[in-house]
Amino acid sequence: MDSLILAERIFKLIRSRQAQIIEIITSNQVKDWNDYQNHLGQLDTLNYIEQELSDLLKKQEQNEHSNFTETRSRNT
């Protein structure tokens, strides 16, 4: 599977879960303080994973661009 397709699917899953958690919190569906804290922790973790994945994709894109430029300059 292409890494870009995989990343898009992971982003979709992350954003879907983030929306579910936000809905739970904002619609007062939390049971107690511990449940609230648990949901906030999940949200923090999902935000962290989303940012890390985004950073990795940017690095990969930069590497691919750099490799393309190097290959092109060698061939000319």
FENRAGI-V653750 format. One record per helix or strand of 2 or more residues. SS is the DSSP state (H for helix, E for strand). FROM is the first residue (numbers start at 0). TO is the last residue. Records with the same first field share a line. If there is no record, write none. Layout:
SS: FROM-TO, FROM-TO
This chain:
H: 2-25, 32-74
